[in-house]
Structures are given as structure tokens and as C-alpha cells.
């Protein structure tokens, strides 16, 4: 699962690709808890790296599928 986080007053996004076994509802709950407590949102990517984002700096969070599943380019159906 891909998590994209927009940062306040920044043009860049943070993109974290979570392990395939990550549960969408659990991740959403962790995000909601960090935002409501004004804490640091900690996520672990599929390579085991930890990413921390201060909740006060988060503009938005987008949950989606891994970028490898995106189809880019032209084609006919």
C-alpha cells in the first residue's frame, strides 16, 4: 500500500510504500490517532525503514495502491 503525505508550505510529498500485508484500516487508525494527538506519525516502509512526520505539519494523507501497479502511457483497449 502506498501512503502519500502532503506537508504544509511545501511543494513536495512524502511517499511511503508499506509492506503488502499492511492493513488499510489499521494504517488509517494510526494516522487518525497521530493527527488527533498532535504527535509524530511513524510509518515503516516495506524495507523496514521508519519515517516520522510531525502531525502539525501534515496537510493531507492519501492512501492508495503501490506505484508499481499504476499504468502510465498510451494504449488502446
N, C-alpha and C positions, 0 to 999 in steps of 0.2 A: 504494500500500500504506500502511496506517495502522499506526503504531507507538505504543503506549501504554506509558508508563513510570511505575511507581509509585515514590514517593520515601519513604524511611524516615522515620517520625514525621511524616508529612504526609498530610492527607486528600485533597489534590489530586493529579491525574495530569498528566503532560506528554504531550500528544498531538502527534505529528508525522506529517504526511501526505507521504509520499515520492513522487517522480516515478513515473509509470506504468511506466517502463522499469526501475525498481529490481528487482534480482534478489533474491528471498527468501533463497536460500542465502548470498549474499554479505553481506546485511544481518545474518543470523544469525551469520555468522563474525566480523564486525566487533564485534557485541555480545559474543560469547564472548571474543574477544581482549581487549576493554576490561575485562571483568569479571575475567578471569584475571590480567591485568597490574595491576589496581587503578589503571587510567588513567582518562582522561576519554573518555566515549563521545561522539563527534561525529557528528551526522547532518545532512544537508542536505535541507530540505523542497522541495516542488515549485516554490516561488517563489524558491529559491536562498538562503534564509536558513539560517545554520548554528546548530545548537542543541548545546550541550555540557552533559553531565551527569556529575558525578564518579561513577565506578563504585562507590565506597564508600557512596554514598547511595541506590543503586538497590535497591528491594525486589523488583520484578518487571518483566518486559518482556513485552508481549503484541503479537504480530504479527497483523494482520487486513486486511480489505479497507477501502477508503475509506468514510468515514461517509456519503457521498452514496448509496451502494448499500444502506444499511440501510432496511428497511421499518418504518415506525412508524405505529401507528394500528390501527383496527379494519376488518375487511373479511370478505367471505365468499369462499370458494374455489370 
